[in-house]
Amino acid sequence: MKSQFLLNPQITFLNHGSFGACPKPIFEEYQRFQLELENEPVQFIQKKSTVYLKEAKEFLAKYIGCSSDDFFFTPNPTVAVNTVLRSLELKEGDEILTTNHEYGAMDRTWNFFCEKSGAKCVRQNISLPIVSKEQILEEFWSGYTQKTKVIFISQISSATALIFPVKEICDKARELGLITIIDGAHVPGHIELNIQELNPDFYTGALHKWMLAPKGSSFLYVKKLFQKNIDPLVVSWGYESETPSESQFLDYHEYQGTRDISAFLCTPKVIDFLENNNWKEKSAQCRKLILENYEKFCDLLNSKPICPISAEFMGQMCSIPIQTDSPSELKELLFYKYRIEIPVFKTDKGIFLRISLNAYNSQKDLDILRSTLIEIKLTTDLLL
């Protein structure tokens, strides 16, 4: 599959999780839409884009398990979450229950809105190593109080690369009358997703990561109960529309005037590519590589797995605890000297080297990383 991607063949790319990678056929479709836009901008923006967008949404709706009327495209999950937060009527003393495994941009977003509203973000500690799903649920819900109004949690965490039991969390939150916001940035195209079965109030996912779409393609699902309460992040022609559709929710959020939505419109091509290339099988092969290699890398780096080595907690990513005084220097050395693209995360839970694989990877890539880490241990003091 490596020849299907635009990635530099001189680089060992072990960081699909950060921004994804787009295959050539999908990127060509992306450019085709951009050329059509530039050939006749007025007709494309005012007429054709509506038809193309409807088709793209119908394809995606079947793929993620919800109605096409209940979501709209966004450039990334951060924009999606900001849209939700600007419409939540949080007040002083209200609490948002989340974890200490969330994405840095989301932590900053909650800090900003809590400072404005006087609400409190409770980042519940989910301790490592993970022992069981029951442990996660017990530790998470120990942060619940009568002041809790909102649940915010990643279905797959970024730095620690863990799959969290969000179905069980959504079910209990619903019983308690809490609003649920799920950050599924790493989910579509990575693990199975059926939003209707999960039944959150809000769900955002990225298409440009594991679904292989061009950069800048994500979505925000909003349960019908909340659609009238979610204001547009940008007020534009959809507000007080001269030609309103049956959905004020979509009018407000979908029609933003002049912008390039080509990445959104590639969705049918994206899904066709995944289906025609047996992507579920390829994803399973990547998970197998992760499960087979994770403990070996932990042993090499004198650390322990942060979770049971199981598909219940691990997908196509794994995070290895490492000991280093210079995480940034280590990352730079790996890239500039050894041509390995891999992130090194510094968190309040420790420092992690995260491996994320897709179909263009093989055991050979992991062997290159292994031999490189051995050399770094022998020749530098970057790995303690």
Solvent accessible surface area in square Angstrom, and as a share of the most:
residue,aa,sasa,rsa
1,M,66,0.29
2,K,111,0.47
3,S,86,0.55
4,Q,66,0.29
5,F,7,0.03
6,L,99,0.49
7,L,50,0.25
8,N,71,0.36
9,P,107,0.67
10,Q,135,0.60
11,I,34,0.17
12,T,16,0.10
13,F,41,0.17
14,L,0,0.00
15,N,13,0.07
16,H,0,0.00
17,G,0,0.00
18,S,26,0.17
19,F,142,0.59
20,G,6,0.06
21,A,5,0.04
22,C,14,0.09
23,P,0,0.00
24,K,82,0.35
25,P,37,0.23
26,I,0,0.00
27,F,67,0.28
28,E,108,0.48
29,E,33,0.15
30,Y,42,0.16
31,Q,82,0.36
32,R,117,0.43
33,F,10,0.04
34,Q,54,0.24
35,L,117,0.58
36,E,33,0.15
37,L,17,0.09
38,E,122,0.55
39,N,122,0.63
40,E,80,0.36
41,P,60,0.38
42,V,85,0.49
43,Q,79,0.35
44,F,5,0.02
45,I,39,0.20
46,Q,115,0.51
47,K,127,0.54
48,K,87,0.37
49,S,14,0.09
50,T,91,0.53
51,V,101,0.58
52,Y,56,0.21
53,L,23,0.12
54,K,128,0.54
55,E,84,0.37
56,A,0,0.00
57,K,9,0.04
58,E,71,0.32
59,F,68,0.28
60,L,0,0.00
61,A,8,0.06
62,K,178,0.75
63,Y,72,0.27
64,I,0,0.00
65,G,16,0.15
66,C,22,0.13
67,S,49,0.31
68,S,29,0.19
69,D,77,0.40
70,D,12,0.06
71,F,0,0.00
72,F,9,0.04
73,F,7,0.03
74,T,3,0.02
75,P,55,0.34
76,N,53,0.27
77,P,14,0.09
78,T,42,0.24
79,V,43,0.25
80,A,0,0.00
81,V,1,0.01
82,N,29,0.15
83,T,3,0.02
84,V,0,0.00
85,L,7,0.03
86,R,142,0.52
87,S,18,0.11
88,L,28,0.14
89,E,166,0.75
90,L,30,0.15
91,K,129,0.55
92,E,145,0.65
93,G,34,0.33
94,D,9,0.05
95,E,16,0.07
96,I,0,0.00
97,L,1,0.00
98,T,1,0.01
99,T,0,0.00
100,N,26,0.13
101,H,7,0.03
102,E,19,0.08
103,Y,108,0.41
104,G,29,0.28
105,A,35,0.27
106,M,1,0.01
107,D,36,0.19
108,R,168,0.61
109,T,13,0.08
110,W,3,0.01
111,N,78,0.40
112,F,97,0.41
113,F,23,0.09
114,C,15,0.09
115,E,151,0.68
116,K,146,0.62
117,S,37,0.24
118,G,35,0.33
119,A,9,0.07
120,K,118,0.50
121,C,21,0.13
122,V,29,0.17
123,R,82,0.30
124,Q,36,0.16
125,N,82,0.42
126,I,1,0.00
127,S,40,0.26
128,L,50,0.25
129,P,79,0.49
130,I,5,0.03
131,V,107,0.62
132,S,34,0.22
133,K,58,0.24
134,E,111,0.50
135,Q,29,0.13
136,I,1,0.00
137,L,36,0.18
138,E,130,0.58
139,E,43,0.19
140,F,0,0.00
141,W,27,0.09
142,S,79,0.51
143,G,10,0.10
144,Y,61,0.23
145,T,59,0.35
146,Q,156,0.69
147,K,118,0.50
148,T,5,0.03
149,K,84,0.35
150,V,1,0.00
151,I,0,0.00
152,F,0,0.00
153,I,0,0.00
154,S,4,0.03
155,Q,17,0.07
156,I,6,0.03
157,S,0,0.00
158,S,14,0.09
159,A,20,0.16
160,T,2,0.01
161,A,2,0.02
162,L,3,0.01
163,I,22,0.11
164,F,5,0.02
165,P,13,0.08
166,V,4,0.02
167,K,84,0.36
168,E,62,0.28
169,I,0,0.00
170,C,0,0.00
171,D,43,0.22
172,K,83,0.35
173,A,0,0.00
174,R,100,0.36
175,E,146,0.66
176,L,67,0.34
177,G,66,0.63
178,L,15,0.07
179,I,42,0.21
180,T,5,0.03
181,I,2,0.01
182,I,0,0.00
183,D,6,0.03
184,G,0,0.00
185,A,15,0.12
186,H,9,0.04
187,V,0,0.00
188,P,1,0.01
189,G,15,0.14
190,H,5,0.02
191,I,38,0.20
192,E,133,0.60
193,L,20,0.10
194,N,61,0.31
195,I,1,0.00
196,Q,143,0.63
197,E,118,0.53
198,L,14,0.07
199,N,51,0.26
200,P,0,0.00
201,D,15,0.08
202,F,1,0.00
203,Y,0,0.00
204,T,1,0.01
205,G,0,0.00
206,A,0,0.00
207,L,0,0.00
208,H,17,0.08
209,K,23,0.10
210,W,1,0.00
211,M,0,0.00
212,L,0,0.00
213,A,1,0.00
214,P,2,0.01
215,K,102,0.43
216,G,26,0.25
217,S,0,0.00
218,S,0,0.00
219,F,0,0.00
220,L,2,0.01
221,Y,19,0.07
222,V,0,0.00
223,K,40,0.17
224,K,129,0.55
225,L,134,0.67
226,F,35,0.15
227,Q,21,0.10
228,K,181,0.77
229,N,92,0.47
230,I,7,0.04
231,D,83,0.43
232,P,17,0.11
233,L,67,0.33
234,V,89,0.51
235,V,100,0.58
236,S,32,0.21
237,W,171,0.60
238,G,4,0.04
239,Y,99,0.37
240,E,138,0.62
241,S,30,0.19
242,E,160,0.72
243,T,121,0.70
244,P,94,0.59
245,S,66,0.43
246,E,189,0.85
247,S,26,0.17
248,Q,100,0.44
249,F,11,0.05
250,L,23,0.12
251,D,22,0.11
252,Y,38,0.14
253,H,9,0.04
254,E,38,0.17
255,Y,91,0.34
256,Q,40,0.18
257,G,18,0.17
258,T,125,0.73
259,R,78,0.28
260,D,70,0.36
261,I,19,0.10
262,S,0,0.00
263,A,8,0.06
264,F,9,0.04
265,L,5,0.02
266,C,0,0.00
267,T,0,0.00
268,P,18,0.11
269,K,73,0.31
270,V,0,0.00
271,I,7,0.04
272,D,56,0.29
273,F,13,0.06
274,L,5,0.03
275,E,114,0.51
276,N,118,0.61
277,N,38,0.20
278,N,93,0.48
279,W,13,0.04
280,K,154,0.65
281,E,100,0.45
282,K,40,0.17
283,S,7,0.04
284,A,43,0.33
285,Q,95,0.42
286,C,5,0.03
287,R,65,0.24
288,K,121,0.51
289,L,30,0.15
290,I,2,0.01
291,L,54,0.27
292,E,79,0.36
293,N,10,0.05
294,Y,2,0.01
295,E,87,0.39
296,K,116,0.49
297,F,3,0.01
298,C,0,0.00
299,D,97,0.50
300,L,24,0.12
301,L,6,0.03
302,N,94,0.48
303,S,17,0.11
304,K,161,0.68
305,P,30,0.19
306,I,9,0.04
307,C,8,0.05
308,P,48,0.30
309,I,66,0.34
310,S,37,0.24
311,A,62,0.48
312,E,90,0.40
313,F,7,0.03
314,M,3,0.02
315,G,3,0.03
316,Q,1,0.01
317,M,1,0.01
318,C,4,0.02
319,S,2,0.01
320,I,0,0.00
321,P,30,0.19
322,I,11,0.06
323,Q,98,0.43
324,T,9,0.05
325,D,119,0.62
326,S,34,0.22
327,P,20,0.13
328,S,84,0.54
329,E,100,0.45
330,L,1,0.00
331,K,62,0.26
332,E,84,0.38
333,L,40,0.20
334,L,0,0.00
335,F,43,0.18
336,Y,147,0.56
337,K,126,0.53
338,Y,42,0.16
339,R,90,0.33
340,I,1,0.00
341,E,36,0.16
342,I,2,0.01
343,P,7,0.04
344,V,18,0.10
345,F,52,0.22
346,K,154,0.65
347,T,39,0.22
348,D,123,0.64
349,K,50,0.21
350,G,32,0.31
351,I,27,0.14
352,F,3,0.01
353,L,1,0.00
354,R,2,0.01
355,I,2,0.01
356,S,0,0.00
357,L,0,0.00
358,N,1,0.00
359,A,17,0.13
360,Y,9,0.03
361,N,15,0.08
362,S,52,0.33
363,Q,70,0.31
364,K,142,0.60
365,D,9,0.04
366,L,2,0.01
367,D,70,0.36
368,I,61,0.31
369,L,0,0.00
370,R,89,0.33
371,S,66,0.42
372,T,9,0.05
373,L,0,0.00
374,I,67,0.34
375,E,74,0.33
376,I,0,0.00
377,K,66,0.28
378,L,146,0.73
379,T,95,0.55
380,T,53,0.31
381,D,117,0.61
382,L,13,0.07
383,L,15,0.07
384,L,104,0.52
